[in-house]
Amino acid sequence: YEELEKELRKRIEEAATDDDKKKYFVPLINYWAVDWNYDGTVFKHDFVSFDKKPGEGNVKVRAKRKYERPGTYRVVVKVTDIFGGETSRELIVNVRG
């Protein structure tokens, strides 16, 4: 898998357009999930999208959330790739009333 991963990363880096990058990147996503109101301790996903046949790129790449109350929310997105690697990002979202 290491050689395949290197080749795919190289293609993504060299891609000229966002569509080209998406073409190479999306098939690498096996699973991703979003906790729209992360409490800082336990990740509780409210949205999940996974590729039923890993490597085909059939995973949804957009998620939406409508907050009922104004406030500041910690949103965490976790992504697992087809090689088993996992990464996450935390975002701060300010919702106005």
C-alpha positions as CSV (number, residue, x, y, z in Angstrom):
1,Y,0.0,0.0,0.0
2,E,2.9,2.4,0.6
3,E,3.8,2.7,-3.0
4,L,0.1,3.2,-4.0
5,E,-0.3,5.8,-1.3
6,K,2.8,7.7,-2.5
7,E,1.6,7.7,-6.1
8,L,-1.8,9.0,-5.2
9,R,-0.4,11.7,-2.9
10,K,1.8,12.8,-5.8
11,R,-1.1,13.0,-8.2
12,I,-3.2,15.0,-5.8
13,E,-0.3,17.5,-5.3
14,E,0.3,17.8,-9.0
15,A,-3.4,18.2,-9.9
16,A,-4.0,21.6,-11.6
17,T,-7.7,22.1,-10.7
18,D,-9.9,21.4,-7.8
19,D,-11.9,19.0,-9.9
20,D,-8.7,17.0,-10.6
21,K,-7.8,17.0,-6.9
22,K,-11.3,15.8,-6.0
23,K,-11.0,13.0,-8.6
24,Y,-7.9,11.7,-6.9
25,F,-8.7,12.6,-3.3
26,V,-12.3,11.4,-2.9
27,P,-11.6,7.7,-3.7
28,L,-9.2,7.7,-0.8
29,I,-11.9,8.5,1.7
30,N,-13.3,5.4,3.3
31,Y,-15.4,7.1,6.0
32,W,-15.9,10.5,7.5
33,A,-18.1,11.8,10.3
34,V,-19.0,15.1,11.9
35,D,-19.8,16.0,15.6
36,W,-21.6,19.3,15.2
37,N,-21.3,20.2,18.9
38,Y,-18.2,18.6,20.2
39,D,-17.9,18.6,24.0
40,G,-14.1,18.3,24.1
41,T,-14.2,14.8,25.4
42,V,-16.4,12.3,23.5
43,F,-16.8,12.4,19.7
44,K,-20.5,11.9,19.0
45,H,-21.1,11.9,15.3
46,D,-24.4,13.3,14.0
47,F,-23.4,12.8,10.3
48,V,-21.6,9.9,8.8
49,S,-20.7,9.1,5.1
50,F,-18.8,6.1,4.0
51,D,-17.9,4.5,0.7
52,K,-19.7,1.1,0.5
53,K,-17.0,-0.1,-1.9
54,P,-13.7,1.6,-0.8
55,G,-11.8,3.3,-3.5
56,E,-14.7,4.0,-5.8
57,G,-15.3,7.6,-4.5
58,N,-19.0,7.2,-3.8
59,V,-18.7,9.0,-0.5
60,K,-20.7,12.3,0.1
61,V,-18.4,15.2,0.3
62,R,-20.8,17.8,1.8
63,A,-22.7,18.0,5.0
64,K,-25.0,20.7,6.4
65,R,-26.3,21.5,9.8
66,K,-28.9,24.1,10.9
67,Y,-28.4,25.2,14.5
68,E,-31.6,26.1,16.4
69,R,-29.9,28.5,18.8
70,P,-27.2,31.2,18.4
71,G,-23.9,30.5,20.1
72,T,-20.4,29.2,19.6
73,Y,-20.0,25.6,18.6
74,R,-17.0,23.3,18.4
75,V,-17.3,21.2,15.2
76,V,-15.0,18.2,14.7
77,V,-14.7,16.3,11.4
78,K,-13.0,12.9,11.4
79,V,-11.8,11.2,8.2
80,T,-10.5,7.7,7.8
81,D,-8.8,6.8,4.5
82,I,-8.7,3.5,2.7
83,F,-5.3,2.8,4.2
84,G,-6.7,3.0,7.8
85,G,-5.2,6.4,8.5
86,E,-7.4,8.7,10.6
87,T,-7.3,12.4,11.0
88,S,-9.5,15.0,12.5
89,R,-10.0,18.8,12.4
90,E,-11.8,21.1,14.9
91,L,-13.5,24.2,13.7
92,I,-15.2,26.9,15.7
93,V,-18.6,28.0,14.3
94,N,-20.3,31.2,15.5
95,V,-24.1,31.2,14.9
96,R,-25.8,34.6,15.1
97,G,-29.4,35.0,16.3
